[in-house]
Amino acid sequence: MKPSGTLLFLASSLPAAPLGQGENPRSPPAIRPERWLVVDPGGPPQPAMDAFVCKYLLDRESPTPTPGSAGPLGDARWTEATMPEHGELGGELGFAFTTVHSDHDDVRMARLPGAGALFVEGEGYVGDPERRGFQGVPVHLRAGENRIFVAGIRGGFELELRKPATRMVIGAWDFSCPWMSRGDKFDRDGALAVPIFNASTSPAKSLHYLYGHAQPDDGHAAPIANERRDGGSIAPLCFDVRSSYLFGGLEFDDQDRIPCEWDQVLVPLAARDEEDADADRRVIRLKVGELHSRAGVEPSWTDADANSDTFLVYGTIGSEEDWATSLALARYFQQRLWYWSKICPQVVSDEEFLNPAKHGLDESRGNAIVLGSPRTNAVVGWSWSSAPSPPATDEPARLEVSAPPRSDAKRVKPPFGTWSAPDARTMRLLYAVDPFFALKAGERRAAFEADPKTKAGIVRRW
């Protein structure tokens, strides 16, 4: 019997002969930092995270942990630790710190089982706290020394920074496809969906996605990706989810039933941007009748109506720090929504959002969250200035968030809510305050700021 509402996820992926994918033999070896400083949480998880963000992320000149120095909360002190050659660095840990040197600007796939977040030079990326076998997200290493924090550790963690062989990376560890069982009737509209990562600091302007239909693995199969779905962009270090028909026009019998002799099927995929010399090529193997599902958790802030048709809009009209922070936060929340809720919002710039036809965006797509103020994001500023204006000194250092207008009050298409603050420093409070899960149904607006008394907490003002 077909389980209702369930999806089959990755059983395994393997390289095919003509579509081989793996580590590029010319790529540098993976980076696995050995020496760390670690500290226990010092208190409950949320107050500890609030204190961590206030102490180490808000200010660009925040203190660097040293052995014996005070941690983010309570009496906890940073102590030295060594990552084992294999496996996790275990213990009652809340946070960890290390540095990684890079001879040049580089992008690596950061695999982080056991921890919720990674911060590289103050920019956040999502880890794999539930140890699902995720192979990472793209992170940017700057030339020189990179300060790296790990947060939200659950009994231990390990960090590996791997150089991908291609610029586009198919997330073959986290795909979805319809349930299928031998002898059952299959769904011709059933699609295999997989995330495609842009492992570069430049936008992918026109994605070429190739796929083939499922075919039985009889030991002689040579899967070929000969169907295609092209177009669409991916923001720097972000991703998009692409889908393709699993069975397409395949013919079995007059009842469209999966043959009883099928045990495993192979599905070839390839992805590259139009400017890339090479594609990431994968062949995904599916075990017929084997179910491996991943359920998403619906965000508690239902007023935001976050879904895969939502836009996360970063600003480009402020200072370099403003737009870098806005893009980093949009990327971080795209990753969080995908990991926890199986939602893939699209990350776009204010210029793209205001000129959808020029950039091939579907204006009918859901709603939007606009990150930034009238000074830093043209969507709420409605103008382009010749030079970025400085932050206003008389505005309170307060983060304000609002939900998109309700469906019966749409005045802008698509409608948008805003997450704004007077400066990039205050915007970074979002690394501790996740509105999608911190707010509840019926809360249309909220405001947060760093506690002016303790300097180590975040308070809600309204």
C-alpha positions in Angstrom: 0.0 0.0 0.0 1.3 3.5 -0.8 1.9 5.5 2.4 0.0 8.8 2.3 2.1 11.9 2.1 5.5 10.2 2.3 8.5 10.6 0.2 11.5 8.3 -0.6 14.8 10.0 -0.1 18.4 9.1 -0.9 19.4 5.5 -0.5 22.8 6.0 -2.2 24.5 7.8 -5.0 27.2 6.5 -7.1 29.4 7.7 -10.0 28.6 6.4 -13.5 31.4 5.7 -16.0 30.6 8.6 -18.5 29.1 10.8 -15.8 31.6 10.2 -13.1 31.6 12.6 -10.1 33.7 12.7 -7.0 36.8 14.5 -5.7 38.8 16.2 -8.4 42.3 14.6 -8.2 43.8 18.0 -8.9 41.8 19.6 -6.0 43.5 20.4 -2.7 42.8 17.9 0.2 39.9 18.5 2.5 40.6 20.8 5.5 39.8 19.2 8.9 40.8 21.7 11.6 42.6 19.9 14.4 43.1 22.5 17.2 40.1 24.0 18.8 38.9 26.0 21.7 35.6 24.8 23.2 33.3 26.0 25.9 30.1 24.6 27.5 26.8 26.5 27.0 26.9 28.2 30.4 23.1 28.1 30.5 20.0 27.1 28.6 20.4 26.9 24.7 18.5 30.1 23.7 20.1 32.4 26.3 23.5 30.9 25.5 22.9 31.6 21.8 21.8 35.1 22.5 24.9 35.8 24.5 27.1 34.2 21.9 25.7 36.4 19.1 26.0 39.5 21.2 29.6 38.9 22.2 31.1 37.4 19.1 29.0 38.3 16.0 27.5 41.7 16.3 30.7 43.7 16.2 33.4 43.1 13.5 36.0 43.8 16.2 34.6 41.3 18.6 37.0 39.5 21.0 38.8 36.4 19.9 38.6 33.5 22.3 41.8 32.5 24.1 42.5 29.6 26.5 41.0 30.5 29.9 39.0 33.5 28.6 35.3 33.9 29.6 32.8 32.2 27.4 29.5 33.8 26.2 27.5 33.1 29.3 28.0 32.3 33.0 31.3 31.1 34.4 32.2 28.9 31.4 35.8 29.3 30.1 37.3 28.4 26.8 39.6 25.4 26.9 41.8 23.7 24.4 40.7 20.5 22.6 41.9 18.4 19.7 39.7 17.0 17.0 40.3 13.3 16.5 41.6 12.1 13.1 38.3 10.4 12.5 34.9 11.0 14.0 33.6 13.7 16.3 35.1 15.8 19.0 32.7 14.9 21.9 31.7 16.4 25.2 29.2 18.7 26.8 30.0 21.5 24.4 28.0 24.6 23.5 30.4 26.4 21.2 33.8 25.9 19.5 36.4 28.2 17.9 39.2 27.7 15.5 41.0 29.5 12.7 41.7 28.3 9.1 44.3 29.9 6.8 43.6 30.2 3.1 46.2 31.4 0.6 43.5 32.9 -1.5 39.7 33.4 -1.6 38.2 30.0 -1.8 34.8 28.2 -1.6 34.5 24.9 0.2 31.6 22.6 1.1 31.4 22.6 4.9 30.2 19.3 6.3 29.2 19.8 10.0 27.5 16.8 11.6 26.4 17.4 15.2 26.1 21.2 15.3 23.5 23.6 14.2 25.5 26.5 12.7 28.9 27.5 11.4 30.1 31.1 11.3 33.0 32.1 9.0 34.2 35.6 9.5 30.8 36.5 11.0 28.7 35.0 8.3 26.3 32.1 9.2 25.8 28.7 7.5 23.7 25.8 8.6 25.2 22.5 9.9 23.7 19.1 10.3 22.7 18.9 13.9 20.6 15.8 13.4 23.5 13.9 11.7 21.4 13.1 8.6 24.5 12.5 6.5 24.3 15.9 4.7 27.5 16.6 2.8 27.5 20.3 3.5 26.8 23.8 2.2 29.1 26.2 0.3 31.1 28.5 2.6 33.5 31.4 1.6 37.0 31.3 3.0 38.8 34.7 2.6 42.5 35.0 1.8 44.4 34.9 5.2 43.2 33.8 8.6 39.5 33.0 8.9 37.8 33.0 12.3 35.4 30.1 12.6 32.8 29.5 15.3 30.6 26.4 15.7 27.4 26.9 17.6 24.5 24.7 18.7 26.6 21.6 19.4 24.7 18.4 20.3 27.1 16.1 22.2 29.9 16.5 19.7 30.7 17.6 16.2 33.2 17.4 13.4 34.0 19.9 10.6 35.4 19.1 7.2 35.9 21.7 4.4 36.0 19.9 1.0 36.8 21.5 -2.3 34.1 20.6 -4.8 35.1 19.4 -8.2 32.7 21.7 -10.0 31.0 25.1 -9.4 27.5 23.6 -9.4 27.1 20.9 -6.8 24.1 18.4 -6.9 23.0 17.7 -3.3 22.5 14.0 -4.0 22.4 13.3 -0.2 19.0 14.9 0.1 16.7 14.3 -2.8 13.0 13.3 -2.8 11.0 11.2 -5.1 7.6 9.4 -5.1 7.0 6.2 -3.3 7.3 3.2 -5.6 6.9 -0.5 -5.1 7.2 -3.5 -7.4 3.8 -4.3 -9.0 2.3 -1.0 -7.9 1.0 1.5 -10.4 3.3 4.5 -10.7 2.6 8.2 -10.9 3.6 9.6 -14.3 3.7 13.0 -12.8 5.9 11.9 -9.9 9.1 13.9 -9.8 12.6 13.5 -8.3 13.7 16.8 -6.7 17.2 17.6 -5.6 19.0 20.8 -4.4 21.6 22.4 -6.7 24.3 24.5 -4.8 26.2 27.4 -6.3 29.6 26.8 -4.8 31.0 30.2 -5.8 30.8 33.9 -4.8 29.4 34.8 -8.2 25.7 34.3 -9.2 24.9 31.4 -11.5 23.1 33.3 -14.2 21.5 30.5 -16.3 21.4 27.0 -14.9 21.5 24.0 -17.2 19.9 20.9 -15.5 19.9 17.6 -17.3 18.3 14.4 -16.2 17.3 10.9 -17.4 14.3 8.8 -16.4 14.6 5.9 -14.0 15.9 2.6 -15.5 16.6 -0.8 -13.8 20.1 -1.4 -12.6 20.8 -4.7 -14.4 24.5 -4.5 -14.1 24.8 -3.3 -17.8 22.9 0.0 -17.6 24.7 3.1 -19.0 22.4 5.9 -17.7 22.4 9.0 -19.9 21.0 12.4 -18.9 19.3 13.4 -22.2 16.3 15.5 -20.9 16.8 19.0 -19.8 15.2 21.9 -17.8 17.2 25.0 -18.3 17.1 28.6 -17.0 17.0 30.3 -13.7 19.6 31.9 -11.5 21.2 31.0 -8.2 22.6 33.7 -5.9 26.2 33.3 -4.6 26.6 30.4 -2.1 22.9 29.7 -2.3 20.9 26.8 -3.9 17.8 26.0 -5.8 15.7 22.8 -5.9 15.2 21.3 -9.3 12.8 18.5 -10.2 12.4 16.1 -13.1 9.9 13.4 -14.0 11.1 10.1 -12.6 9.3 7.9 -15.2 8.3 10.3 -17.9 7.3 8.5 -21.1 8.5 5.1 -20.1 6.2 2.3 -21.1 5.8 -0.9 -19.0 2.4 -2.6 -19.4 -1.0 -1.3 -20.1 -1.6 -0.7 -16.4 1.6 1.4 -15.8 2.8 -0.9 -13.1 6.5 -1.1 -11.9 7.9 -4.4 -13.1 8.1 -7.0 -10.3 11.7 -7.9 -11.3 12.9 -4.4 -10.6 15.1 -4.2 -7.5 17.1 -1.0 -8.0 16.8 1.8 -10.5 19.3 4.4 -11.7 18.6 8.1 -12.3 21.3 10.2 -14.0 21.6 14.0 -13.3 23.9 16.8 -14.4 24.0 20.5 -13.6 26.2 23.4 -14.7 25.8 27.2 -15.2 26.1 28.5 -18.8 29.5 29.9 -17.9 30.9 26.7 -16.5 33.4 24.5 -18.4 32.2 21.3 -16.6 29.1 19.9 -15.0 28.5 18.1 -11.8 27.3 14.6 -12.9 25.6 12.1 -10.6 23.8 8.8 -10.9 21.3 8.2 -8.1 20.4 4.7 -7.1 17.0 4.0 -5.7 16.0 0.8 -3.9 12.5 -0.1 -5.1 10.2 -0.5 -2.1 12.6 0.9 0.4 11.3 4.0 2.3 13.6 6.7 3.8 11.6 9.8 4.6 12.4 13.2 6.1 9.5 15.1 7.5 9.6 18.9 7.6 8.6 21.0 10.7 6.1 23.7 9.8 7.4 27.2 11.0 5.4 28.4 14.0 5.1 31.9 12.5 2.3 31.0 10.1 1.6 34.6 9.4 4.8 34.7 7.3 3.3 32.0 5.1 6.8 30.8 4.2 6.9 28.3 1.4 9.0 27.4 -1.7 7.3 30.2 -3.6 8.7 32.8 -1.1 11.4 35.3 -2.0 14.1 36.3 0.4 15.2 39.7 -0.9 18.6 41.1 0.1 19.6 44.7 -0.4 22.3 46.2 -2.6 22.1 50.0 -2.1 23.8 50.4 1.3 27.4 50.0 2.2 29.5 46.9 1.4 28.9 45.6 5.0 25.1 46.3 4.6 24.7 44.2 1.4 27.1 41.5 2.5 25.2 41.1 5.8 21.8 41.1 4.0 22.9 38.5 1.5 24.5 36.3 4.2 21.3 36.4 6.3 19.0 35.6 3.3 21.3 32.6 2.5 21.3 31.5 6.2 17.5 31.5 6.4 17.2 29.7 3.0 19.4 27.0 4.4 17.5 26.8 7.8 14.1 26.6 6.1 15.3 23.8 3.9 17.0 21.8 6.7 14.1 22.1 9.1 11.0 22.5 7.0 11.8 21.2 3.5 11.0 24.7 2.2 13.3 26.3 -0.5 12.6 30.0 -0.8 14.5 31.8 -3.6 17.2 34.3 -2.7 17.2 37.4 -5.0 18.5 40.9 -4.9 16.3 44.0 -4.6 17.1 44.9 -8.3 16.0 41.4 -9.4 12.8 41.6 -7.4 11.9 45.1 -8.8 12.6 43.9 -12.4 11.2 40.4 -12.5 10.7 40.2 -16.3 14.3 41.2 -16.9 15.6 38.4 -14.7 13.0 35.7 -15.5 11.3 35.7 -12.1 7.7 34.5 -11.9 5.7 37.4 -10.6 2.9 35.1 -9.5 5.1 33.4 -7.0 4.0 33.7 -3.4 5.2 36.4 -1.1 8.5 37.9 0.1 10.6 38.8 3.1 12.7 41.9 2.4 15.9 42.2 4.4 17.0 45.8 5.0 15.8 49.3 5.6 14.9 52.1 3.1 18.6 53.0 3.3 19.9 49.6 2.3 17.2 47.9 0.2 15.6 49.4 -2.8 12.3 47.5 -2.4 11.4 49.4 0.7 13.4 52.5 -0.3 11.8 52.6 -3.8 14.9 54.5 -5.1 18.5 54.1 -6.1 21.0 56.5 -4.6 24.3 57.4 -6.2 26.2 56.7 -3.0 25.3 54.7 0.1 24.1 56.9 3.0 25.5 56.3 6.5 23.3 54.8 9.2 21.2 57.3 11.1 22.6 57.9 14.6 19.3 58.8 16.2 17.5 55.5 15.4 17.3 52.9 18.1 19.5 49.8 17.5 16.4 47.7 17.1 15.5 44.8 14.8 11.9 45.0 13.5 10.2 42.2 11.7 6.8 42.2 10.0 4.8 39.6 8.1 3.6 40.0 4.5 0.1 41.5 4.2 -2.8 39.1 4.4 -4.3 37.8 1.2 -7.3 40.1 1.4 -5.0 43.2 1.8 -2.5 42.7 -1.1 -1.4 46.0 -2.5 2.0 44.9 -3.9 2.5 41.8 -6.0 4.0 39.8 -4.5 3.3 41.2 -1.0 6.2 41.4 1.3 7.1 41.7 4.9 10.3 43.4 6.1 13.1 42.5 8.5 14.9 45.8 9.1 17.4 47.5 11.3 19.3 50.8 11.2 22.7 49.1 10.6 24.3 45.8 9.7 25.3 45.2 13.3 21.7 45.2 14.5 20.6 43.0 11.5 23.0 40.3 12.8 20.6 39.8 15.8 18.8 37.5 13.3 21.4 34.9 13.9 19.9 34.5 17.4 16.3 35.5 16.6 14.7 33.2 14.0 11.3 34.9 13.3 10.0 31.8 11.5 10.2 29.8 14.8 10.5 32.5 17.5 7.1 34.0 16.6 3.7 32.4 16.7 0.5 32.6 14.7 -1.3 36.0 15.0 1.9 37.9 15.7 2.1 40.3 12.8 5.1 42.4 14.0 7.8 42.2 16.6 10.9 44.1 17.6 14.1 42.9 19.3 17.3 44.6 20.6 20.4 43.7 22.5 19.8 44.0 26.2 21.3 47.4 27.1 21.9 46.4 30.7 23.6 43.0 30.4 25.0 43.3 26.9 24.7 39.6 26.8 21.1 39.0 26.0 18.3 39.9 23.5 15.0 41.4 24.6 11.8 41.7 22.8 10.3 45.2 22.9 6.9 44.6 21.3 
